[in-house]
């Protein structure tokens, strides 16, 4: 049976959300500790993650308050590493398929997220300009999806890896929060909701209908948090032109 798990996370962070999705899908017993990314606790970097990022997990050791992490627990960081860790801890959850081919496909899908989606989204979100590379990246993802179901059929860490980014991208587009020109959020969203991305939209609906997503995603909180933190992106981009 797995030892105690303390997850250091932040609601706004898509990388941290990945691990929450995996833990919830596995029905794991864990302690969740919210880190304020704008005012991180002084103990967090030296005692949990020297990179001072979320997510991170303290695994094992004695049961102690999350803000007093034990030196006896193992500290593990980086979202994709943690997804694999959770899958290994809870094999009964089938977060990675037992079939070697499907396991490889899940990891290939995750690689495509990293190389085709996250960077192109952040470039559009933070710098404005054309969304074409983001569209192209999503078309790569869409082409990898089977006709129905999740990334490799049954739900896996591949789905946990992408759901937080798609959900936050859609929220930002709906609220026109980004470096793009005012009103472009709605235009881009209309393209993403068109027949061109029909399979992707069904996939997103399936992801968001999952109990683990409903338990971990607060849409209103995310929308307001992004407005507070990134509401000035458009003005900054215009000043740089």
WOWO-V145734 format. One record per residue. N is the residue number from 1. RES is the residue in one small letter. OMEGA is omega in degrees with one decimal (none if undefined). NEAR is the number of other ideal C-beta (glycine too) atoms within 12 Angstrom. Layout:
BEGIN
n->N res->RES omega->OMEGA near->NEAR
n->N res->RES omega->OMEGA near->NEAR
END
This chain:
BEGIN
n->1 res->x omega->-179.2 near->10
n->2 res->x omega->177.1 near->23
n->3 res->x omega->-177.5 near->20
n->4 res->x omega->-179.1 near->26
n->5 res->x omega->172.0 near->37
n->6 res->x omega->-180.0 near->39
n->7 res->x omega->173.8 near->42
n->8 res->x omega->-167.3 near->44
n->9 res->x omega->175.0 near->42
n->10 res->x omega->-175.6 near->35
n->11 res->x omega->-174.3 near->31
n->12 res->x omega->-168.9 near->31
n->13 res->x omega->178.8 near->31
n->14 res->x omega->179.9 near->39
n->15 res->x omega->177.7 near->37
n->16 res->x omega->-179.9 near->37
n->17 res->x omega->177.9 near->40
n->18 res->x omega->-173.9 near->47
n->19 res->x omega->175.3 near->48
n->20 res->x omega->178.2 near->41
n->21 res->x omega->-179.3 near->45
n->22 res->x omega->-179.7 near->47
n->23 res->x omega->178.8 near->38
n->24 res->x omega->179.0 near->31
n->25 res->x omega->179.8 near->36
n->26 res->x omega->-176.4 near->32
n->27 res->x omega->-178.7 near->18
n->28 res->x omega->171.0 near->32
n->29 res->x omega->-177.9 near->18
n->30 res->x omega->175.3 near->31
n->31 res->x omega->-179.9 near->24
n->32 res->x omega->178.3 near->27
n->33 res->x omega->-178.1 near->31
n->34 res->x omega->175.7 near->27
n->35 res->x omega->174.5 near->31
n->36 res->x omega->-174.2 near->21
n->37 res->x omega->177.6 near->23
n->38 res->x omega->-179.4 near->12
n->39 res->x omega->-174.7 near->11
n->40 res->x omega->177.8 near->24
n->41 res->x omega->-176.5 near->24
n->42 res->x omega->-177.6 near->13
n->43 res->x omega->-169.2 near->20
n->44 res->x omega->-177.8 near->33
n->45 res->x omega->-177.6 near->20
n->46 res->x omega->-173.0 near->15
n->47 res->x omega->-178.1 near->26
n->48 res->x omega->-176.0 near->36
n->49 res->x omega->-178.6 near->31
n->50 res->x omega->177.7 near->12
n->51 res->x omega->177.5 near->17
n->52 res->x omega->179.2 near->22
n->53 res->x omega->168.2 near->23
n->54 res->x omega->5.3 near->36
n->55 res->x omega->170.2 near->46
n->56 res->x omega->178.3 near->39
n->57 res->x omega->166.7 near->43
n->58 res->x omega->-173.4 near->39
n->59 res->x omega->178.1 near->31
n->60 res->x omega->-176.8 near->22
n->61 res->x omega->-177.8 near->21
n->62 res->x omega->175.1 near->15
n->63 res->x omega->-178.4 near->19
n->64 res->x omega->174.3 near->19
n->65 res->x omega->-176.1 near->15
n->66 res->x omega->179.4 near->29
n->67 res->x omega->174.0 near->21
n->68 res->x omega->-173.3 near->20
n->69 res->x omega->-178.5 near->33
n->70 res->x omega->174.5 near->22
n->71 res->x omega->179.9 near->16
n->72 res->x omega->178.1 near->16
n->73 res->x omega->177.1 near->26
n->74 res->x omega->-179.6 near->23
n->75 res->x omega->-177.2 near->31
n->76 res->x omega->-178.1 near->28
n->77 res->x omega->-179.5 near->29
n->78 res->x omega->-169.9 near->22
n->79 res->x omega->-176.8 near->40
n->80 res->x omega->173.9 near->29
n->81 res->x omega->-178.1 near->24
n->82 res->x omega->175.2 near->43
n->83 res->x omega->178.2 near->43
n->84 res->x omega->179.4 near->29
n->85 res->x omega->179.0 near->33
n->86 res->x omega->178.0 near->41
n->87 res->x omega->178.9 near->38
n->88 res->x omega->-179.4 near->21
n->89 res->x omega->-174.3 near->31
n->90 res->x omega->-177.0 near->26
n->91 res->x omega->-179.6 near->16
n->92 res->x omega->178.9 near->17
n->93 res->x omega->177.6 near->28
n->94 res->x omega->177.5 near->25
n->95 res->x omega->166.4 near->42
n->96 res->x omega->-178.8 near->38
n->97 res->x omega->176.2 near->27
n->98 res->x omega->179.1 near->17
n->99 res->x omega->-177.0 near->15
n->100 res->x omega->179.6 near->12
n->101 res->x omega->179.7 near->13
n->102 res->x omega->175.5 near->25
n->103 res->x omega->178.4 near->26
n->104 res->x omega->178.8 near->17
n->105 res->x omega->177.8 near->26
n->106 res->x omega->-179.5 near->38
n->107 res->x omega->176.3 near->27
n->108 res->x omega->177.5 near->24
n->109 res->x omega->178.5 near->38
n->110 res->x omega->177.4 near->36
n->111 res->x omega->178.6 near->22
n->112 res->x omega->175.9 near->29
n->113 res->x omega->-176.5 near->37
n->114 res->x omega->-173.6 near->27
n->115 res->x omega->-173.3 near->17
n->116 res->x omega->-171.2 near->28
n->117 res->x omega->-171.0 near->37
n->118 res->x omega->-179.7 near->33
n->119 res->x omega->-179.1 near->20
n->120 res->x omega->176.4 near->30
n->121 res->x omega->-177.4 near->37
n->122 res->x omega->176.6 near->26
n->123 res->x omega->178.3 near->23
n->124 res->x omega->-176.7 near->34
n->125 res->x omega->-173.3 near->38
n->126 res->x omega->-174.5 near->26
n->127 res->x omega->-176.8 near->25
n->128 res->x omega->-178.9 near->27
n->129 res->x omega->-175.0 near->22
n->130 res->x omega->175.6 near->19
n->131 res->x omega->-171.0 near->31
n->132 res->x omega->-179.6 near->15
n->133 res->x omega->176.4 near->23
n->134 res->x omega->176.2 near->38
n->135 res->x omega->-178.6 near->27
n->136 res->x omega->178.8 near->23
n->137 res->x omega->178.6 near->33
n->138 res->x omega->175.8 near->39
n->139 res->x omega->175.3 near->24
n->140 res->x omega->178.8 near->25
n->141 res->x omega->-178.9 near->41
n->142 res->x omega->-179.1 near->30
n->143 res->x omega->179.4 near->20
n->144 res->x omega->-176.6 near->30
n->145 res->x omega->172.2 near->31
n->146 res->x omega->-177.6 near->23
n->147 res->x omega->177.6 near->13
n->148 res->x omega->179.2 near->13
n->149 res->x omega->-174.2 near->20
n->150 res->x omega->-169.1 near->37
n->151 res->x omega->178.2 near->41
n->152 res->x omega->-179.6 near->31
n->153 res->x omega->175.4 near->23
n->154 res->x omega->-179.2 near->26
n->155 res->x omega->-177.8 near->34
n->156 res->x omega->177.5 near->41
n->157 res->x omega->175.9 near->44
n->158 res->x omega->179.7 near->44
n->159 res->x omega->176.4 near->45
n->160 res->x omega->-177.9 near->48
n->161 res->x omega->-174.2 near->44
n->162 res->x omega->-174.1 near->49
n->163 res->x omega->-178.1 near->44
n->164 res->x omega->-178.5 near->41
n->165 res->x omega->178.3 near->39
n->166 res->x omega->-178.6 near->39
n->167 res->x omega->-179.0 near->36
n->168 res->x omega->176.7 near->39
n->169 res->x omega->-179.2 near->37
n->170 res->x omega->178.5 near->36
n->171 res->x omega->179.7 near->33
n->172 res->x omega->177.9 near->42
n->173 res->x omega->178.8 near->31
n->174 res->x omega->-177.6 near->24
n->175 res->x omega->179.0 near->26
n->176 res->x omega->179.8 near->26
n->177 res->x omega->-179.3 near->32
n->178 res->x omega->-177.7 near->43
n->179 res->x omega->-179.2 near->32
n->180 res->x omega->179.3 near->31
n->181 res->x omega->-178.7 near->22
n->182 res->x omega->-179.8 near->18
n->183 res->x omega->-178.5 near->14
n->184 res->x omega->177.9 near->26
n->185 res->x omega->179.8 near->30
n->186 res->x omega->179.7 near->21
n->187 res->x omega->178.9 near->20
n->188 res->x omega->179.9 near->32
n->189 res->x omega->178.3 near->28
n->190 res->x omega->177.0 near->18
n->191 res->x omega->-178.2 near->23
n->192 res->x omega->179.7 near->33
n->193 res->x omega->-178.7 near->21
n->194 res->x omega->-179.9 near->16
n->195 res->x omega->178.9 near->13
n->196 res->x omega->-177.7 near->16
n->197 res->x omega->-176.3 near->30
n->198 res->x omega->-178.4 near->17
n->199 res->x omega->179.0 near->24
n->200 res->x omega->180.0 near->32
n->201 res->x omega->175.5 near->25
n->202 res->x omega->178.3 near->21
n->203 res->x omega->179.2 near->34
n->204 res->x omega->177.4 near->34
n->205 res->x omega->178.8 near->21
n->206 res->x omega->178.5 near->25
n->207 res->x omega->-174.5 near->37
n->208 res->x omega->177.0 near->26
n->209 res->x omega->-177.2 near->17
n->210 res->x omega->179.4 near->27
n->211 res->x omega->-178.4 near->15
n->212 res->x omega->177.7 near->32
n->213 res->x omega->-180.0 near->31
n->214 res->x omega->-178.0 near->18
n->215 res->x omega->-171.0 near->17
n->216 res->x omega->-175.7 near->35
n->217 res->x omega->178.3 near->35
n->218 res->x omega->-172.4 near->21
n->219 res->x omega->-178.5 near->21
n->220 res->x omega->178.5 near->14
n->221 res->x omega->-179.8 near->19
n->222 res->x omega->-178.6 near->31
n->223 res->x omega->-178.2 near->26
n->224 res->x omega->179.8 near->19
n->225 res->x omega->178.8 near->27
n->226 res->x omega->176.7 near->33
n->227 res->x omega->-179.8 near->22
n->228 res->x omega->-173.5 near->17
n->229 res->x omega->-171.1 near->24
n->230 res->x omega->-178.3 near->29
n->231 res->x omega->-179.1 near->19
n->232 res->x omega->-178.0 near->17
n->233 res->x omega->-177.0 near->29
n->234 res->x omega->180.0 near->27
n->235 res->x omega->178.2 near->16
n->236 res->x omega->179.9 near->16
n->237 res->x omega->-179.3 near->23
n->238 res->x omega->179.5 near->15
n->239 res->x omega->-178.3 near->11
n->240 res->x omega->-178.3 near->13
n->241 res->x omega->none near->12
END
